[in-house]
Amino acid sequence: MAVSQGANYVEKAIGHTGDAITEQNMTNPARDRQKYGDPSGETMLALAWMGKNDVKVIECPKPKILEPRDVILEVTGSTICGSDLHLLHGAVIELQKGDILGHEFCGRVHETGSEVTKFQKGQRVVASFQIACGSCMYCKQKLSSQCEKTNDNKIENAMYGGRTAGMFGYSHFTGGFAGGQAEYVRVPFGDVNLLPLPDDVPDEKGLYLSDVICTSWNCVVDTGVKEGDVVAIWGAGPIGQMCAEMSFTNGAKRVILIDGGAGSWRLDFVKSKLPKVETLNYTDLPKGESVTSQLKKMEHGGPDVALECVAGEYAKGWAHYFELLLGAETDSSEILNEMITSVKNYGRCGVTGVYVGYTNHFNIGSIMERGIRFIGNGQAPVHLYWEKLLKMIQEGKTDPYAMLTHRVLMEEMDLVYDVFNKRADGMQKVFVQTKFSSPAAPGTPAVTSYRK
């Protein structure tokens, strides 16, 4: 938490690079009601970060059009992503009290800026979690997550040697944009960052093109899963689940899913949806055995491919626990090292779980000596994939319903965060209903209320 606040002070002191061509650091219209709030005075509900392990449903001004390519959406569905938990825990720097969270959402067009001509009021759309300008070097290649013009944060540039695109609801480190866990949201460059949803794709499916479906596909194809591969996946949450399905889609011979602790139940959940998957519970290992030794027994030489779908903030051993606690590192290398030592020589390791900064005890020697291909999958370039994946949903080649376990209320999102964080109540992926949502689509969960 101290690191995050320190980063805020540093950013204020050193300023921004000035590359962005859209408004920065507008994470809540209440920060300047006259500048950012709708002149009607209408308010909305939104989920805001209030401090480490503290989120709250607040009432704040509805956003207004700021720029000619803006679109204001009525949010008809949002969700909680595993990476939102890194914000909850304060693991991502440059969060400020009152920041509105949420980077996965869909909705109906409420209002458009003067230069937006491709969308009509009332049209159903899904937003990409990243904000792209549509015209820079990366956007021209549809590598939308690396847009050069929507995030001018100096700290990210200094840490990484470059910046990602701006992102909804993901701290001032990624531009400072208000997120979609709200009843309304402003979408900059709406003509680029929204995809129309056809009538045969309900919100309960289309919503997940915003992130999880595209991120899973990117993890699998960017790491090069191919015909006949044996794939091991760390993490049985929604991303791990969809990566398992998509690995089979891309020809994998075997998929081994790894999880444990409070998330152990997810192994059985995924297997119930995808019977071909094999599972490995790291909390049930025989004495003297490790994840690596078990994988070597399950497959001669180990898997061909390892996919990281967890994140770097979760320490398994005491050394990394204390190093994280003391700020000696921002991310644990334990899962990365398990992946490296588990795969075959010249195997491939893809990293999709969020890693923020620096890690200790990283097994660079194994990568060099054994020829391991270590691949940072990056923030998934949603625009590169979402049209193809929409068609796959329409054709039944991928089914977001397989991970959807709960429909919850916007008004109770603070309580839902707590359940999701604890991996409780069999909660795999949620659909957050707002006052603008349509009735639940057939075959989807009814509303679960957590208000006592």
ChimeraX attribute file (.defattr): number of C-alpha atoms within 10 A of each C-alpha:
attribute: neighborCount
match mode: 1-to-1
recipient: residues
	/A:1	15
	/A:2	10
	/A:3	15
	/A:4	18
	/A:5	15
	/A:6	13
	/A:7	18
	/A:8	18
	/A:9	13
	/A:10	14
	/A:11	18
	/A:12	10
	/A:13	9
	/A:14	11
	/A:15	13
	/A:16	17
	/A:17	12
	/A:18	12
	/A:19	12
	/A:20	19
	/A:21	12
	/A:22	20
	/A:23	14
	/A:24	20
	/A:25	18
	/A:26	22
	/A:27	26
	/A:28	27
	/A:29	23
	/A:30	19
	/A:31	16
	/A:32	11
	/A:33	17
	/A:34	13
	/A:35	14
	/A:36	20
	/A:37	22
	/A:38	17
	/A:39	13
	/A:40	9
	/A:41	12
	/A:42	11
	/A:43	18
	/A:44	14
	/A:45	19
	/A:46	29
	/A:47	28
	/A:48	30
	/A:49	24
	/A:50	17
	/A:51	18
	/A:52	15
	/A:53	15
	/A:54	16
	/A:55	23
	/A:56	19
	/A:57	20
	/A:58	17
	/A:59	14
	/A:60	23
	/A:61	24
	/A:62	26
	/A:63	27
	/A:64	24
	/A:65	19
	/A:66	19
	/A:67	16
	/A:68	14
	/A:69	20
	/A:70	24
	/A:71	30
	/A:72	24
	/A:73	29
	/A:74	24
	/A:75	27
	/A:76	27
	/A:77	32
	/A:78	31
	/A:79	23
	/A:80	23
	/A:81	21
	/A:82	20
	/A:83	18
	/A:84	19
	/A:85	18
	/A:86	23
	/A:87	23
	/A:88	22
	/A:89	15
	/A:90	21
	/A:91	23
	/A:92	25
	/A:93	25
	/A:94	26
	/A:95	28
	/A:96	18
	/A:97	15
	/A:98	22
	/A:99	29
	/A:100	34
	/A:101	27
	/A:102	26
	/A:103	27
	/A:104	26
	/A:105	32
	/A:106	32
	/A:107	30
	/A:108	25
	/A:109	21
	/A:110	18
	/A:111	19
	/A:112	25
	/A:113	19
	/A:114	12
	/A:115	14
	/A:116	17
	/A:117	10
	/A:118	10
	/A:119	20
	/A:120	13
	/A:121	13
	/A:122	13
	/A:123	14
	/A:124	24
	/A:125	24
	/A:126	27
	/A:127	28
	/A:128	32
	/A:129	30
	/A:130	28
	/A:131	30
	/A:132	31
	/A:133	25
	/A:134	21
	/A:135	15
	/A:136	16
	/A:137	14
	/A:138	19
	/A:139	22
	/A:140	12
	/A:141	13
	/A:142	19
	/A:143	21
	/A:144	31
	/A:145	26
	/A:146	25
	/A:147	26
	/A:148	24
	/A:149	24
	/A:150	29
	/A:151	33
	/A:152	28
	/A:153	27
	/A:154	18
	/A:155	24
	/A:156	21
	/A:157	16
	/A:158	10
	/A:159	12
	/A:160	11
	/A:161	8
	/A:162	14
	/A:163	24
	/A:164	26
	/A:165	27
	/A:166	33
	/A:167	25
	/A:168	31
	/A:169	31
	/A:170	29
	/A:171	26
	/A:172	30
	/A:173	27
	/A:174	26
	/A:175	30
	/A:176	28
	/A:177	32
	/A:178	32
	/A:179	30
	/A:180	31
	/A:181	30
	/A:182	31
	/A:183	24
	/A:184	28
	/A:185	28
	/A:186	27
	/A:187	28
	/A:188	27
	/A:189	22
	/A:190	27
	/A:191	20
	/A:192	22
	/A:193	24
	/A:194	24
	/A:195	22
	/A:196	18
	/A:197	20
	/A:198	14
	/A:199	8
	/A:200	10
	/A:201	15
	/A:202	15
	/A:203	25
	/A:204	25
	/A:205	22
	/A:206	29
	/A:207	27
	/A:208	28
	/A:209	27
	/A:210	25
	/A:211	24
	/A:212	24
	/A:213	28
	/A:214	26
	/A:215	25
	/A:216	25
	/A:217	25
	/A:218	24
	/A:219	31
	/A:220	27
	/A:221	16
	/A:222	16
	/A:223	22
	/A:224	17
	/A:225	25
	/A:226	19
	/A:227	13
	/A:228	13
	/A:229	19
	/A:230	22
	/A:231	27
	/A:232	29
	/A:233	28
	/A:234	25
	/A:235	25
	/A:236	28
	/A:237	24
	/A:238	23
	/A:239	29
	/A:240	28
	/A:241	27
	/A:242	26
	/A:243	30
	/A:244	29
	/A:245	25
	/A:246	22
	/A:247	28
	/A:248	23
	/A:249	15
	/A:250	17
	/A:251	14
	/A:252	20
	/A:253	14
	/A:254	19
	/A:255	23
	/A:256	19
	/A:257	25
	/A:258	24
	/A:259	22
	/A:260	17
	/A:261	11
	/A:262	12
	/A:263	18
	/A:264	20
	/A:265	17
	/A:266	25
	/A:267	22
	/A:268	15
	/A:269	18
	/A:270	26
	/A:271	16
	/A:272	12
	/A:273	13
	/A:274	16
	/A:275	10
	/A:276	16
	/A:277	19
	/A:278	18
	/A:279	20
	/A:280	21
	/A:281	16
	/A:282	16
	/A:283	13
	/A:284	11
	/A:285	13
	/A:286	9
	/A:287	6
	/A:288	6
	/A:289	11
	/A:290	15
	/A:291	19
	/A:292	18
	/A:293	15
	/A:294	16
	/A:295	20
	/A:296	17
	/A:297	11
	/A:298	14
	/A:299	15
	/A:300	10
	/A:301	14
	/A:302	24
	/A:303	26
	/A:304	22
	/A:305	29
	/A:306	30
	/A:307	29
	/A:308	26
	/A:309	27
	/A:310	23
	/A:311	23
	/A:312	24
	/A:313	23
	/A:314	16
	/A:315	18
	/A:316	12
	/A:317	10
	/A:318	9
	/A:319	13
	/A:320	23
	/A:321	16
	/A:322	13
	/A:323	17
	/A:324	21
	/A:325	11
	/A:326	10
	/A:327	11
	/A:328	13
	/A:329	19
	/A:330	22
	/A:331	24
	/A:332	26
	/A:333	24
	/A:334	20
	/A:335	20
	/A:336	22
	/A:337	17
	/A:338	17
	/A:339	29
	/A:340	27
	/A:341	22
	/A:342	26
	/A:343	28
	/A:344	21
	/A:345	19
	/A:346	16
	/A:347	22
	/A:348	24
	/A:349	29
	/A:350	27
	/A:351	24
	/A:352	25
	/A:353	25
	/A:354	19
	/A:355	22
	/A:356	19
	/A:357	15
	/A:358	13
	/A:359	18
	/A:360	16
	/A:361	11
	/A:362	14
	/A:363	15
	/A:364	12
	/A:365	11
	/A:366	14
	/A:367	20
	/A:368	12
	/A:369	10
	/A:370	15
	/A:371	14
	/A:372	22
	/A:373	18
	/A:374	20
	/A:375	16
	/A:376	16
	/A:377	21
	/A:378	19
	/A:379	23
	/A:380	26
	/A:381	27
	/A:382	27
	/A:383	25
	/A:384	17
	/A:385	18
	/A:386	22
	/A:387	15
	/A:388	11
	/A:389	19
	/A:390	24
	/A:391	13
	/A:392	13
	/A:393	19
	/A:394	15
	/A:395	10
	/A:396	10
	/A:397	13
	/A:398	19
	/A:399	16
	/A:400	19
	/A:401	14
	/A:402	19
	/A:403	19
	/A:404	19
	/A:405	18
	/A:406	21
	/A:407	21
	/A:408	23
	/A:409	21
	/A:410	23
	/A:411	21
	/A:412	17
	/A:413	24
	/A:414	18
	/A:415	18
	/A:416	24
	/A:417	21
	/A:418	16
	/A:419	15
	/A:420	19
	/A:421	19
	/A:422	12
	/A:423	18
	/A:424	14
	/A:425	10
	/A:426	14
	/A:427	18
	/A:428	25
	/A:429	24
	/A:430	22
	/A:431	27
	/A:432	26
	/A:433	24
	/A:434	21
	/A:435	14
	/A:436	14
	/A:437	18
	/A:438	13
	/A:439	8
	/A:440	16
	/A:441	13
	/A:442	9
	/A:443	8
	/A:444	16
	/A:445	17
	/A:446	14
	/A:447	14
	/A:448	13
	/A:449	14
	/A:450	13
	/A:451	9
	/A:452	3
